[in-house]
Amino acid sequence: MIKSIFYLSCCTALFSSFQPIRETPLEPGSLLPKSDVVCKDVSGKNITLNAAKGANGLLVIFGSNVCPYMIRNQERLRDICTYAVKNNIGTVMVNSNEAHRNDADSYDEMKKYAADQHFSWYYIYDKNSVLANAFDANHTPECYLFDKNSKLTYKGGIDDSPGNMETVKIQHLRNAINEMLAGKTVTTNTSSSLGCNIKRNL
């Protein structure tokens, strides 16, 4: 009996040690976390989220190269990122898939993906999933919109139908951008984000 309890305690401790380190949950109104962490962009340039922020705010999207949900959302991602950039909102896509660095989400594959998708915004390498842990991000794609004061105004999906563009009824992120730019309180500041799990190292 004692041996069984000891074994279960050891297993629990071991399992807990493999869980990603979480910061305080990021809720609307929270300040931009880890804003001065230096990350490498696919251009070869080192940037921080603070440096990437535009005059009207910052859009951070956790993404990857081969996730089926990323592929289904490629057109929508290009459209919303382009829209954000045109409205002076700094835009950064973040790849936190540390467990795939020797595979589909390597830095070289990130560069290829960004070129194929004609990114005109940052696509950064999140070493050790530091940003994903700070944001409590778990899916790709998963979106976070901050205002000009670096306060979170929206988090969640691009729209209400991440699996099928043909059935979209509400464009959550675009609506949040428009309300934020108009100086209004964002009506829907949180939505569910459906996608592939971020592949953290265990």
Summary of the structure (lengths in Angstrom):
residues: 202
radius of gyration: 17.8
end to end distance: 29.9
largest distance: 65.3
contacts: 637
relative contact order: 0.20
helix: 36%
strand: 20%
